[in-house]
Amino acid sequence: MSHYLDGRISALIGTHTHVQTADERIMPKGTGFITDVGMSGPYESVIGMKVLAAVNRFLYQTPQKYESATNDVHLCGVFLKVDTGSGKTVHIERILFPDFIKANEQ
């Protein structure tokens, strides 16, 4: 899709509410692109819901009350700078705030 739309649109930003991809780029004809901008919300969750309910639903095949999770919240996004004259992206940058803490940084 990015190749077909390159030069026809300023940006193509996909999401599947999961982990942000690291493939942001500006296509040859000026379209800003990223496959998956990522999920904004609690990462200590199952797509935003408390883990235990999702696990119990899977293990016991019974309805569970889903409640919103609140731990390890992150904001994912993308910053684009678009030339207003040409409509082309001139800068693209992934945003992940706060950054994840790696095991060797603890």
C-alpha positions in Angstrom: 0.0 0.0 0.0 2.8 2.4 0.8 4.4 1.9 -2.6 1.0 2.5 -4.4 0.2 5.6 -2.3 3.8 7.1 -2.3 3.6 10.7 -3.6 -0.2 10.7 -3.5 -0.6 11.2 0.2 1.5 13.0 2.9 1.6 10.0 5.3 0.5 6.5 5.8 0.4 5.5 9.4 -0.8 2.0 10.4 -1.7 0.5 13.7 -2.8 -2.8 15.1 -2.8 -1.8 18.8 0.3 -3.7 19.6 4.0 -3.1 19.6 5.4 -0.2 17.7 7.5 -1.1 14.7 10.8 0.6 14.0 10.3 1.0 10.2 9.4 4.6 10.0 10.7 6.2 6.8 10.0 8.6 4.0 9.2 6.9 0.8 11.0 7.9 -2.5 8.2 10.3 -3.6 7.7 11.9 -0.2 5.1 9.9 1.7 5.9 9.4 5.5 5.3 5.8 6.5 5.3 3.5 9.5 3.7 0.0 9.6 2.5 0.2 13.2 2.6 3.3 15.4 2.0 1.2 18.5 -0.4 1.1 21.4 -1.0 4.0 23.8 -2.1 2.7 27.1 -1.1 0.1 29.8 1.4 -2.4 28.5 1.0 -4.6 31.6 -2.2 -5.7 30.1 -3.9 -7.8 27.4 -4.8 -5.1 24.9 -5.6 -2.7 27.6 -7.4 -5.0 30.0 -6.2 -6.5 33.3 -4.2 -9.7 32.6 -5.9 -12.1 35.0 -9.4 -11.8 33.4 -8.0 -12.5 30.0 -5.9 -15.4 31.1 -8.9 -16.9 33.0 -11.2 -16.5 30.0 -8.7 -18.4 27.9 -7.9 -21.2 30.5 -11.5 -21.8 31.7 -13.5 -20.8 28.6 -15.9 -18.8 30.8 -17.0 -15.2 30.6 -14.9 -12.8 32.6 -15.5 -9.2 33.6 -12.9 -7.1 31.8 -11.5 -4.1 33.6 -9.1 -1.5 32.3 -5.5 -2.0 33.3 -3.6 0.9 34.8 0.1 -0.2 35.1 3.1 0.6 32.8 1.3 3.2 30.7 3.1 4.4 27.6 2.2 6.8 24.8 3.1 5.8 21.2 2.9 8.0 18.3 4.7 9.6 15.4 5.8 13.1 14.7 5.7 14.3 11.1 6.9 17.5 9.5 5.1 18.1 6.2 6.0 20.7 3.6 2.8 22.7 3.2 3.7 23.6 -0.4 4.4 20.1 -1.8 2.5 18.1 0.8 5.5 15.8 1.2 6.9 14.5 4.5 10.3 16.0 5.2 10.8 14.5 8.7 9.3 11.5 10.5 10.1 10.4 14.1 8.7 7.6 16.3 7.5 8.6 19.8 7.5 6.2 22.7 7.1 7.9 26.1 8.4 6.9 28.6 10.9 4.5 27.0 10.8 0.9 28.2 13.3 -0.1 30.9 15.6 -2.9 29.7 16.6 -5.7 32.0 20.2 -4.6 32.1 19.2 -1.0 33.1 17.5 -2.0 36.3 
